[in-house]
Every structure is written in C-alpha cells, then in structure tokens.
Amino acid sequence: MKTSDFYYDLPTDAIAQSAIEPRHDSRLLDTRTMSDHRFLGLAGLLEAGDLVVVNRTRVRRARLTAKKPTGGTVEILLLRALDDGRWEALGRPTKRLGAGSELLIGDMHVGVVTDPVDGRIVIEAAGDLGALAERVGEVPLPPYFTGKLDDPDRYQTMFADRVGSAAAPTAGLHFTEEVTRRLTEREVGIDCIELEVGLDTFRPIIAEILDDHEMHSERVTVGDATVERIEATHRRGSRIVAIGTTVVRALESAAAGGTLRPMSGPSSLFVRPGYRFHVVDLVVTNFHVPSSTLVIMIAAMLGDRWREVYTTAIGRGYRFLSFGDAMLAEVPR
C-alpha cells in the first residue's frame, strides 16, 4: 500500500480554528447510517450494557523557552521521558542545539546530549524537568490551530488526571458531565486506559510505501480491572466503544496475540487495512490529517468507505482536526 492512497483534499476552511462551547454541541456523524447528530446525543446511539473506554492522560505543559549562555533563546518541546531519566524533545532553531549545548530553563540547567535528528534531541537536566515544565511551561497546541484559547484547559479532556501526553486525545474533548450523565442513565459504563500521546501520531507519513514507515512508540497502560470489565462486557454480548484512536491502539496493543491482557509498557502497533481487531467494536473519533497513521487506522475500520465518509463530512460542513467534530464508526470483528 502507498501512503498516497490515504490522501484526501482538506480545505483550509474545514480546519476548526475555535473550540465549540459547550463541548457537547459539536457534531457527530454516525457512519453506520450516515446520519447527523450532536455529541450530546451519543448515549442514544449506544445500547445498555455497552462500555465506553476513554484515555485519561493529561497534556503536559511541554512547551518551554530556554536561554543559552550567549543570551539567545530556543524553544524546547518535551516529547517523552526516557528510561535513563533523560528526555526526548523537539528543539528549534536546531542550528543552535548541537550536542554539548547548555541551556537554562527557569532556574534549571539543561544539557543537549545528541545532535538534532529530524528536529529531535535528547536532553538531560540537573533536576526534575517534568515537574519544572508543569510550573513554567505552556500547553502545546497543534501547529494547524492558529486560533486562540482563553483557557488552556480547553485542550484537556474532562478525564485528564495523569500527566504524560504531548497532545490531547481529542475525541475525549467532546465529553461533558451532561454526556456522562446520559450515558449512565442509558446504563452504558465508562472505563479508562492510559496512552501517552506523542506528536508523531498526528504527523503525515514521509515514506511512500507503508511498509517503509517506522511506527513511533507510545506508552500504554491497561489495568487488570479494565481487562476484567471488557471481558465481562463481551461475555454478555455488549460492545466496547473506544473514544479515540489512542484507545483503539491501547486496547489492541494489550490484545496482541489475540488475548486481552493487562499491559504497562511501550507499543508501536500500526493499525492499517488488513488488521484484525480483537477488542474494539465501535469507535468515536475526530476527522484526521490526510495521509496520517490515524486516517489509515480509520481505513482499517471502514475499508474503502473511509473516503466516502470524509467527503460527506466535508460536504456537510463538519469541522476537522483537534477542535473539530466527531464520527462514530463500527469496527469489523
């Protein structure tokens, strides 16, 4: 398969540049019937006994301004903590960030360990850089979002209580207390997993052939209680509803080999056409960047219909990407 097979023409004016308020007033396309809804009505599209699974990770205040000994400044974007206590990060301008460079972030001394590769560097700090970021950093917004948020927490989901992601699990941004109340009244359960979202998730693939794409790794946590609840849901004939592609990836990673098991560790699962789903039955997700791994995952669910769904959404004025609208899709099992 070629990466170009998953390209579509995304008009600039279809990219959401503001956040809908209240959140649940965003639109929801049910791809099973191609009918239009409001997200507030999600419960009415599900059945009693279904289990909704959300990603509880919180976006790190990962955008940092660093000073150089010469007085110049550079921007650092923390991506993930490495096992040895160092951090993988993006830095710009890269010409100022060679190995051996010294930086000052807040009151903490930081050293650049590696030369930039595709903008990425490895850095090490004299203290807890993650904690410092939460004090002095800013929440990074997607590069295609040129609007302004009065409240940075608008880029956090209502479930976000575990800091660790570089970007939001955006399907969860539509949820409000009213949505969850209606789900409860419908007797639809809600459970949580963790997947620390990396920026690579949202980037277009550079390789021309999918087999040549090196999938990024993200840390996944699926607990024992969640596994037990999912198994009980399937035993009684009900469905697992993944809220976002991050939840799909987490649950399917935990079911590698065909059996769902508790998991805590990295995953580089690449869900693409031909993949056999083991856990997820329905997915709620936003509309994604052309030629991205996320569009390819949607194609794995919808087959050739993915293009019809996206074309229909554009034609009906749906809003795309992080602050855009959502769709509900059935997953082949």
C-alpha positions in Angstrom: 0.0 0.0 0.0 1.1 3.5 -0.8 0.8 6.4 1.6 -0.8 8.5 -1.2 -3.7 6.0 -1.1 -4.8 7.7 2.1 -4.5 11.3 1.0 -7.6 13.5 0.7 -8.0 17.2 -0.1 -8.7 19.0 3.2 -9.9 22.6 2.6 -8.3 25.1 4.9 -11.7 26.4 6.0 -12.7 22.9 7.2 -10.0 23.0 9.9 -11.5 24.1 13.2 -9.9 27.3 14.5 -12.1 27.7 17.5 -13.4 25.4 20.3 -17.2 24.8 20.4 -18.9 25.7 23.7 -20.4 23.8 25.3 -18.2 21.0 24.2 -21.0 18.6 23.6 -22.6 20.9 21.0 -20.0 19.5 18.4 -21.5 17.4 15.6 -21.3 13.6 15.4 -21.6 11.7 12.1 -22.9 8.1 12.6 -21.1 6.4 9.7 -23.4 3.3 10.1 -26.4 5.3 8.7 -24.6 8.5 7.6 -26.9 10.4 9.9 -26.1 13.7 11.6 -26.3 14.2 15.4 -25.0 16.3 18.2 -22.4 14.8 20.5 -24.8 15.3 23.4 -26.9 12.6 21.9 -24.1 9.9 21.9 -25.9 7.8 24.5 -28.9 7.4 22.2 -26.6 5.8 19.6 -25.4 3.2 22.1 -27.1 0.4 23.9 -27.5 -0.5 27.6 -24.6 -2.7 28.6 -22.0 -1.1 26.3 -18.7 0.0 27.8 -17.2 3.3 26.8 -13.4 3.4 27.2 -11.6 6.8 27.4 -7.9 7.9 27.6 -7.2 9.6 31.0 -3.9 11.1 30.1 -3.3 14.9 30.5 -1.3 17.0 28.1 2.0 18.1 29.6 2.9 21.8 29.8 5.6 20.7 27.4 6.4 23.9 25.5 9.4 25.6 27.2 11.6 28.6 26.5 15.3 28.0 27.1 18.1 30.5 27.4 21.6 30.0 26.0 24.7 31.3 27.7 25.1 33.8 24.9 21.7 35.3 25.8 19.8 33.8 22.8 16.6 31.8 23.3 15.4 28.5 21.8 12.1 26.6 22.1 12.0 23.1 23.6 9.1 20.8 23.3 9.2 17.8 25.6 8.1 14.6 23.9 8.7 11.8 26.4 10.8 10.8 29.4 13.4 8.1 28.7 14.2 5.2 31.0 17.5 6.7 32.0 16.0 10.0 33.2 16.8 11.9 30.1 14.1 13.4 27.8 13.4 13.2 24.1 12.4 16.6 22.8 11.9 18.8 19.8 14.1 21.9 19.6 14.2 25.0 17.3 16.1 26.5 15.8 18.1 23.3 15.5 21.2 25.1 14.4 21.6 26.4 18.0 21.1 22.9 19.6 24.1 20.7 18.8 25.4 18.1 21.3 27.1 19.8 24.2 24.9 22.9 24.1 24.0 24.3 27.5 20.6 25.7 28.3 18.8 27.3 31.2 15.1 26.6 31.6 13.7 28.6 34.5 16.3 28.0 37.2 17.4 24.6 35.9 20.5 23.8 33.9 19.9 21.5 30.9 22.4 19.9 28.6 21.8 18.7 25.0 23.1 15.2 24.7 22.6 14.5 20.9 22.8 16.4 17.7 19.3 17.1 16.2 17.8 14.4 14.0 14.6 15.5 12.3 14.4 18.2 14.9 14.7 15.7 17.8 17.2 16.0 20.5 17.9 14.2 23.8 18.4 16.4 26.8 19.3 15.9 30.4 18.6 18.1 33.4 20.1 18.8 36.8 16.6 18.2 38.4 13.1 17.0 37.7 12.4 18.5 34.3 8.9 17.2 34.1 7.9 18.9 37.3 9.6 22.1 36.1 7.6 22.0 32.9 4.3 21.9 34.9 5.4 25.1 36.7 6.8 27.2 33.8 5.8 25.5 30.6 2.8 26.1 28.3 0.4 23.5 26.8 1.4 23.0 23.2 -1.4 23.4 20.7 -1.5 21.7 17.3 0.5 23.6 14.6 -2.5 23.8 12.3 -4.5 25.5 15.0 -4.0 29.3 14.5 -6.8 30.4 16.8 -6.5 31.3 20.4 -7.8 29.6 23.6 -8.6 31.8 26.6 -8.3 28.8 28.8 -5.5 26.3 28.2 -7.6 23.6 29.9 -9.9 23.6 26.9 -7.2 21.4 25.4 -7.6 18.9 28.2 -10.4 16.3 28.4 -12.7 16.1 31.5 -11.0 12.7 32.2 -7.4 14.0 32.2 -5.7 13.2 35.5 -2.4 11.6 34.5 0.2 14.0 33.1 2.2 12.5 30.3 0.9 13.3 26.8 2.4 15.7 24.2 -1.0 16.2 22.6 -4.6 15.7 23.7 -6.6 12.5 22.9 -9.0 14.8 21.0 -12.1 12.5 20.8 -12.4 13.0 24.6 -12.6 16.7 24.2 -16.3 16.5 23.4 -17.3 15.0 26.7 -19.1 16.9 29.5 -20.8 16.0 32.7 -24.1 16.0 30.9 -22.8 13.5 28.3 -21.6 11.1 31.0 -24.9 11.5 33.0 -26.8 10.5 29.9 -24.5 7.5 29.4 -25.1 6.4 33.0 -28.8 6.8 32.6 -28.6 4.6 29.5 -26.7 2.0 31.5 -23.6 2.5 29.5 -20.4 2.1 31.5 -17.3 4.2 31.4 -13.7 2.9 32.0 -10.2 4.4 31.5 -6.9 3.4 30.0 -3.7 5.4 29.5 -1.8 6.1 26.3 0.8 8.9 26.4 0.1 10.6 23.1 3.2 11.6 21.1 3.3 14.2 18.4 4.2 11.6 15.7 0.6 10.4 15.9 -0.6 13.5 14.1 2.2 13.8 11.5 1.8 12.8 7.9 3.9 9.8 6.9 7.0 10.6 4.9 7.6 7.1 3.4 6.0 6.5 0.1 5.3 2.8 0.9 3.6 1.9 4.2 5.9 -1.0 4.8 8.8 1.5 5.0 7.1 3.6 7.7 8.7 3.2 11.2 5.9 3.5 13.6 6.5 5.6 16.7 6.3 4.1 20.2 3.9 5.3 22.9 3.5 4.1 26.5 0.3 2.2 27.2 -1.3 1.2 30.5 -4.3 -1.1 30.6 -5.2 -2.3 34.1 -6.4 -5.6 35.4 -9.8 -4.2 36.4 -10.3 -2.8 32.9 -9.5 -6.1 31.3 -12.0 -7.9 33.5 -14.7 -5.4 32.7 -14.1 -5.6 29.0 -14.2 -9.4 29.1 -17.5 -9.3 31.1 -18.9 -6.8 28.6 -18.2 -9.1 25.7 -19.4 -12.2 27.5 -22.9 -10.7 27.8 -22.9 -9.7 24.1 -22.4 -6.0 24.6 -19.9 -3.7 22.9 -16.6 -1.9 23.6 -16.7 1.7 22.5 -13.3 3.3 22.1 -13.2 7.0 22.5 -10.4 8.0 20.1 -7.7 6.2 18.1 -5.5 6.3 21.2 -7.9 4.0 23.0 -8.1 1.7 19.9 -4.3 1.5 19.9 -4.0 0.9 23.6 -6.7 -1.9 23.8 -5.5 -3.6 20.6 -1.9 -3.5 21.8 -3.0 -5.2 25.1 -4.6 -7.9 22.9 -1.5 -8.7 20.8 -1.7 -12.4 20.0 -5.5 -12.4 20.2 -6.0 -12.4 24.0 -6.6 -9.2 26.0 -4.2 -8.9 29.0 -3.1 -6.2 31.4 -0.4 -4.1 29.9 2.1 -1.4 31.0 4.8 -0.6 28.5 5.6 0.8 25.0 3.5 0.0 21.9 4.4 0.6 18.3 1.3 -1.1 16.9 0.4 0.2 13.4 -3.3 -0.5 12.6 -3.8 -0.5 8.9 -6.1 -2.1 6.3 -6.0 -5.9 6.8 -5.6 -5.6 10.6 -7.9 -7.9 12.6 -9.4 -6.2 15.5 -9.6 -8.2 18.8 -11.3 -5.9 21.3 -12.9 -2.7 19.9 -16.4 -2.8 18.4 -17.2 0.9 17.9 -15.0 3.9 17.9 -15.7 7.6 18.3 -13.0 9.7 16.7 -12.4 13.1 15.1 -11.5 13.7 11.4 -7.8 13.5 10.9 -4.9 14.9 8.9 -4.5 13.5 5.4 -2.1 10.6 4.9 -1.6 10.2 8.7 -1.5 6.9 10.6 -4.9 7.9 12.1 -6.6 8.1 8.7 -5.0 4.7 7.9 -6.5 3.3 11.1 -9.9 4.6 10.0 -9.4 2.9 6.6 -8.7 -0.3 8.5 -12.2 0.0 10.1 -14.2 1.3 7.2 -12.5 -0.1 4.2 -12.9 1.9 1.0 -15.8 3.7 2.7 -13.5 5.9 4.6 -13.1 8.2 1.6 -16.9 8.5 1.2 -17.3 9.3 4.9 -14.7 12.1 4.8 -16.0 13.5 1.5 -19.5 13.5 3.0 -18.3 15.2 6.2 -16.6 18.0 4.2 -19.7 18.4 2.1 -21.9 18.8 5.1 -19.6 21.3 6.8 -18.2 19.2 9.5 -15.2 20.8 11.3 -11.9 18.8 11.1 -8.9 18.0 13.3 -8.3 18.6 17.0 -11.1 21.1 17.9 -13.4 19.7 15.2 -16.4 17.4 15.1 -16.5 13.6 15.5 -17.8 10.5 13.9 -19.0 7.1 15.2 -17.8 4.0 13.3 -18.4 0.3 13.6 -15.3 -1.9 13.7 -15.2 -5.2 11.8 -14.7 -8.1 14.1 
